[in-house]
Amino acid sequence: MESINKSTEETRTIVEDFYNKTALGDVKGIVGLMSDDVEWEIPGNEDLASWVGRKKGKIGVNEFYTLLNENTKNLIFRVDKLFIDGEQAVAIGYVSTIMLKTNKVFNSYFIAHFTVWDKQITKYFFAEDSFRLTKALAVEDKEYKLDISENVDIVRKYFREVSARNMDEVNTLFSPDIEVYFPQLGVLKGIDNLLQLNKNLAESIDKIEYDFNNFVYTISDNRIIVEGIESGTFTNNETFRNKRFCSVFEIKNGLIYRMYVYSNLDT
C-alpha cells in the first residue's frame, strides 16, 4: 500500500508540473518531463491539423508544440478534474483556441491520459472533439473581413493592462469616437469622457484581478464578448470578490470603438 501511495504522489507531482509548465508556455520544460521514448498520441485529421496524430520521443513532442504554436493561438486551457491512481493519471478539462488559418474559434472539452514511470511521462493520450476541430480548420469560400486573432489580442491586452493599473496604456486601445456603457453612468461618447471615466475608476479602485483562465469568449466578426470573474480592493480598503461581469467589445481598424460593461462593484 505504501508503494502504491508513493507512486500516486510521484505521478501527481509530474502531471501537476506538466500543467504548470503548460500554463507558462514552457515547451523546453514540458519536453524535459518526457521519457526518451515517450508515446504521444492525439487522434485527429492530420491533413488539416498537422500537430495531431502519433509522435514518438522527445523530438516528436517538441515537434507537436512547434506545429501547435505556429498554427493556433490559445484562449483558454484549464483542467477541471485530475484523477491519480498509481502510475496512471486522467485529466478532464476545457480548451478554447483560435485556428490561425481560418480565424475560427475551436472549443472542446478534453480528456488526457498519462502514464508516469520513474518520474517521467512515458505515455500521453489526449482526446478532444476532433470533428469540431476539423470544422474549425475548414476554409470556406467567403473571405474573413477581420483578423479575429488580432482583435482578441486587443481585448486580452485591455484586461491585462487594467489589472496592472497601466491606465495610460489602456487609453491607447480606444478609438477617438469610442462609445462606452457603464453601470450607473449610462452611455458615454468620445475619448474625453472615457479618459475621465478611467481616471475616476483608477481613483476609486486600488486593485483589480481577473480569473483569466476561466474567461468565456463569444466571438462574431468584430464583436467579442467576454464573461468572467473579477475581484479586488477599493481605495477605502473595502473588497469585492468573485463578482461576475460581462463586457462587449467592438473593434475597428485595431481600436476599440464600442465597449459595454455589465458589472456591479458597489460596496
N, C-alpha and C positions, 0 to 999 in steps of 0.2 A: 504494500500500500504506500509506503514511504517513497519507493522508487517511482510509482505512478504519479504521486503528487509532485515530486521533483520534476519529472518530465513535463507535467502540465504547466508548472510555473516557468520552466525554461521556454516552452512553446509560447506562452503568453508574452514573455519578455521580448522574444524575437518578433512576434506578429505586431505587438504594440509599437516596437521600434520601426518596423516596416511602415506602419501607417503614420507615425510621426515624421519619418523622412519623406513620405509621400506628400504630406501637408506642406513641407518645406521645399518640395521640388528637388530634393537631394538625390539625383539619379545615381551618382557615384556611391553614396551611402547605401542605397537600395541594393545595387548590384553586389556590394560587399557582404550583404546578408545571405547571398545565394551560395549553394554548393557549386563546385566546378562543373558538375554535370546535371544541374537543375533541369527539370522538365517543366516547361511553361506553356500553358495552353489556354487560348480564348477562342471558342468557336465563333465562326462568322464568315462573311463573304470576303475572302482575301483579295479578290479582284477589285472590290470597291474600297475596302478598308485594309490597307497594306500592313497595318500593325497587328492585326489579329492572326489567329492560327497557332500552329505549334512552333515554339522556339526551344533551342537547346543550349544549355550552358550560359555562363555569364555574358558571353558575346551576344547570344540571342536575346537575353533580357535587355542589354544595352541597346540593341537594335530596335527592340519594341519601343522603348522610351524615345529614342531618336525619331522614329517614324510618327509616334503619337504626338510629340511636341511640334513636329513640322506640319501636322495636318489638323490639329484640334486646339481649341482654347477652353480650358476648364472653367466652369462657373461654380459648380457645387460638387464636392466629393465628400460624403460623410458615411461613417459607419454607425449604424443604429444598434446592432447586436453583435456580440462576439462570444462564441461558444468554444471552449477548450476542453479536450479530453486526451490526456497523454501527449502523443506526438501529432495529433490531429487538431486543426482549428478551422472553424467556419465563421465567416463574417457575412452579415447581411446589411446592406446599405443602399444608398441612392446616389446617382450620378447625373449631372446636367452639363452638357458640353456643346460648344459651338463647332460645327464642321466648317473649316475654313474654305473648303472647296465650294460649298453651296450656301454658306451663311445660315444654314438651318440649325436649330437647336435640338439636340438629342437628349431626351430624358428617359431614365430607366432605373428600376430597382435592380440590384445585383446580388449574387451570392459568390463568395470567394472561398475556396477550399485550400488550405495549406497543409503540407506535411513537413515537419521540422525534425531533423535528426542531427545530433552532435552540434547543436546551436547554429544550424544552417538550414535554410529553406531548400528542400530537395524536390518538392513538387508544388506547383501552383496552378489552380484551375479557376477561371473566372467566367461566370455565366451572366449575360445581360440580355436585353431584348434585341437580339440580332436582326429581327425583321424590321423593327423600328429604326435601327441603325442603318440598314440598307435604304430605307425610305429617306432618311436624313441626308444620305450621300448621293441620292439620285438627282441628276441635273435635269431641271425642267426647261422647257422651251423659252419661257419668259426670262428677261434679264432682271437681276435684282438692282433696284434703284439705289439702295443704300448698303453700306458696309455695316452689317449688324454687329460684327465683332468690334469695330472701332466705336460704335455707339455704346456698346456695353462697357467698353473700357472707360468711356467718359463718365458713365453713371457710377461705376465702381470707384473711379478716382474721386468723384464727388463725396461719396461716403467715407473713403479713407481720409481725405483732407479735412472733412468736418470732424471726424473722430480725433484727428491730430491737432485740431483747432487752428489749422492753417487757413484762416478766412481770406487772406489776400489771394491765396492760390484758388480757393473755392470760387471767388468772384470772377476769375478769368474764364470760367467754364460757361458763362451765360451770355446770351445774345443781348444787344442793347435794347431790343424791344421785348424782353422777357415778360411773360405773364405768370404770376405766382398766386396760388391759393394756399392760405394757411389758416388753420382753425382759429376762430375768434377775430380774425382780421379780414376775412373775405378775400376778394381778388385784388391783387396789386399789379400795376403795369409799369414797365420801364425799369431800367437798370438802377436809377437813383432810389426808387422805392425798395428795390431788392437789397441794395447796399445798406440802407437804413435798417431793414428787417434783420439782415445778418449781423449788423452791429448790435442791435437790441438783443438778439439771441445770444451772442457772444458775451454780452454783459450780464445776462441772467443765468446762463448755463455754464458751470465751471468745467464739467467733464461729461462726455457722452461716449458710449461704447455700443457697438453693433455686433450681433451674433452673425458674422459674415458666412459661416459655414452652413447656416440654415436659411439664408435668403432664398426666396422663391421668385423666379423671374418669369414674367409673361411678356413675350416679345411679338410685336406685329408691325412690320415695316419700320418706321422711325419712332414708334412708341414703345417704351419699355416700362413695365410696371414691376415694382419691387415690393414684396411683402416681407416683413421681418420683425425682429425684436430689438428694442433699444433699452439701455439702462444708463444711469448717470447721476450727477450731483449738481444741484443748483448753487448759485453763489451764496445763498443764505444757508448752505450746508444741508438742506433737505434733499432727500434722494428719491429717485424713481427707478423701479426695477421691472424688467420683463414687460415693458409696455409694447403692445403691438402697434405697428404702423403700416401704412401703405402709401407709397409715393409713385406718382405717374409723371414720367418724363417724355417730352417730345423733343427731338433733336434735328437740327437743320444746319447744314454746312459746318458740322463739327462743333456746334454750340447748342446749349440747352435753351430753347425758346419758349417752353411751357413746362411748368413744374407744379403739380397739385399734390399737396401733402395732407394726408389724413392721419392725424395723430393727436393724442391728448396727453400733454405733460403737465397738466395742472397739479400743483402741490396740494 
